């Protein structure tokens, strides 16, 4: 497996989609709010994918100026 999470970064929130492997989406697309609660939920989601795939997922960000800072 090659787990990947793609994030479309925007001001205040990001849209994402996870894949366990090429052509194998994991669940539906999701929103990550750039708040403490939203980032904690995203971290839990990362750990869930890690458990499912036995690998750390790569996170790919669409860089949009400084809006990626809360995620990184």
C-alpha positions in Angstrom: 0.0 0.0 0.0 1.0 3.6 -0.5 -1.4 5.7 1.6 -1.8 9.4 0.5 -3.9 12.3 1.7 -4.3 15.3 -0.6 -5.3 18.6 0.9 -6.6 21.6 -0.9 -5.6 24.4 1.4 -7.8 27.5 1.9 -8.3 30.2 4.5 -9.8 28.8 7.6 -10.4 25.2 6.3 -9.0 22.6 3.9 -10.7 20.0 1.7 -9.2 16.6 1.6 -9.3 13.1 0.1 -7.4 10.0 1.4 -6.3 7.1 -0.7 -5.0 3.8 0.6 -3.3 3.1 -2.7 -3.4 4.5 -6.2 -7.0 4.4 -7.4 -8.3 3.3 -4.0 -10.0 6.2 -2.2 -10.5 5.8 1.5 -14.0 7.1 2.4 -15.4 10.4 1.2 -13.8 13.7 0.8 -13.7 15.7 4.1 -13.2 19.2 5.5 -10.5 20.1 8.0 -11.2 23.3 10.0 -8.1 25.2 11.0 -9.1 25.2 14.6 -7.6 23.2 17.6 -10.6 20.7 17.4 -10.4 20.4 13.6 -6.6 19.7 13.6 -7.0 17.2 16.4 -9.7 15.4 14.3 -7.4 15.4 11.3 -4.6 13.9 13.4 -7.0 11.1 14.6 -7.9 10.5 10.9 -4.1 10.3 10.0 -3.7 7.7 12.8 -6.7 5.7 11.5 -5.3 5.5 8.0 -1.9 4.5 9.5 -3.7 1.6 11.3 -5.6 0.5 8.2 -2.5 0.5 5.9 0.3 -0.2 8.4 2.1 2.8 7.0 2.3 6.5 7.7 0.3 8.3 5.0 2.0 10.9 2.9 0.2 14.3 3.1 0.3 16.4 -0.1 -0.6 20.1 0.3 -1.7 22.5 -2.3 0.3 25.5 -1.2 -1.6 28.7 -1.1 0.6 31.4 0.4 0.6 31.2 4.1 -2.8 29.4 4.6 -1.0 26.0 5.0 0.7 27.1 8.2 -2.0 25.7 10.6 -1.8 22.3 9.0 2.0 22.1 8.9 
